[in-house]
Amino acid sequence: MADCNFNNTSLNKSCNNSNSTSSSDEEDKNVQFIMHVATCIIIAIGLPLTLVAIYSLYSLVRKDHVAPIYVINLLISDLIQLCSLIGWEAKPKNKQITEIFECIHFYGMVASVGFMVCIALERYLVIAHPLWYRFRRTIKISVAVCVFVWAVPLVPLIIYLREVNVHIMMIVLFLLPLPLFIFFLGGTLKALSASKSVRSDEKRRIVGTLVLVLVSYTLLFSPSIINLFIFALGRFNTSLCNMSYMFFKMSALADLFLYIFMKKGTIDKLLASLCCCRMDNNDVSSSSVAMTTGTESA
């Protein structure tokens, strides 16, 4: 496939610069059409839900309430990605406009990864270092961190525009958050039993958030990391290229689940539902066993 339409990162260059031997042009058109429809569905679902989530979280921001700020900025970065996808799917004839949308999407994507790290770090500090977190969690510090995260993507963006060791830069950029997420989750679980200042429902919500961040990042970005490694070795896989592209687009939808996990009572309701299902199954099993025993006795 000559063009996988990767509008972000060096994956775009990987797909555009490769001459794949597709079975036919008709198959190529069908795949592109399916990807276009899937992208439109992602935009149609993600854009309104992201706006609603941002408004809902913004209403929760009060004095010394740090956690929603990072989630709001994460959703804003997702909003930037979704808006850039609209411009990309419009397929402008001017190549410079296309490159602008590509850079905007790249910037939003890197910023979203940065805010995912901030959310995981903040959740880790609540459990592992509660006293330090209690005296340091101010709105000013949170705003300063957000400004820093929004500024950081400018560095890889400059490297991306100059096309200097883009693949190596992207591999490092995508791999770096993984050990951080694993460390935050492991450290949280280790300190969980010793923590007495955090309520049990808050602990479940924190662990649930960290697990969600790690799992979603691993599932959505692993294909892209593998694809970059393959292309860096001088090879190309069309199917993996397309899958990586679609997973990148789905990351904006996956971040909406963080909004759900940040709401109080969500984990408890989920666990209560699972417990009710298990109790119902146990009741059915007990009834079946009782009926069978009664029949045998008769």
QUIKA-V709522 format. One record per pair of residues at least 24 apart in sequence whose C-alpha atoms are under 8 Angstrom apart, sorted by sequence separation. I is the first residue (numbers start at 0). J is the second residue. If there is no record, write none. Layout:
i j
I J
I J
This chain:
i j
79 103
80 104
219 243
222 246
49 74
79 104
80 105
184 209
183 209
184 210
220 246
0 27
80 107
219 246
220 247
3 31
49 77
50 78
79 107
80 108
219 247
49 78
180 209
77 107
219 249
76 107
77 108
114 145
219 250
46 78
76 108
180 212
181 213
180 213
76 110
77 111
114 148
46 81
76 111
113 148
215 250
45 81
177 213
73 110
74 111
73 111
110 148
215 253
42 81
72 111
110 149
177 216
177 217
73 114
110 151
42 84
72 114
73 115
110 152
42 85
109 152
70 114
69 114
212 257
38 84
106 152
211 257
106 153
173 220
69 117
70 118
69 118
208 257
106 156
174 224
105 156
173 224
66 118
208 260
35 88
207 260
208 261
102 156
170 224
66 121
204 260
170 227
204 261
169 227
170 228
127 186
204 263
207 266
116 176
123 183
127 187
119 180
123 184
126 187
166 227
204 265
201 263
204 266
116 179
120 183
123 186
127 190
203 266
112 176
116 180
119 183
123 187
126 190
127 191
167 231
200 264
203 267
119 184
126 191
166 231
200 266
127 194
129 196
200 267
126 194
65 136
126 197
64 136
65 137
69 141
125 197
63 136
64 137
65 138
68 141
72 145
63 137
64 138
62 137
63 138
62 138
65 141
69 145
126 202
6 87
123 205
122 205
122 208
122 209
119 208
119 209
119 212
6 100
7 101
6 101
7 102
7 104
8 105
115 212
6 104
7 105
6 105
9 159
8 159
9 165
9 166
9 169
8 169
81 251
80 251
78 251
77 251
74 251
77 254
74 254
73 254
74 255
70 257
70 258
67 261
56 258
52 255
45 251
49 255
52 258
38 245
41 248
45 252
48 255
41 249
38 248
34 245
41 252
10 223
10 226
19 235
10 227
13 230
17 235
19 237
14 237
14 240
10 240
3 237
10 244
0 237
3 240
3 241
5 244
3 244
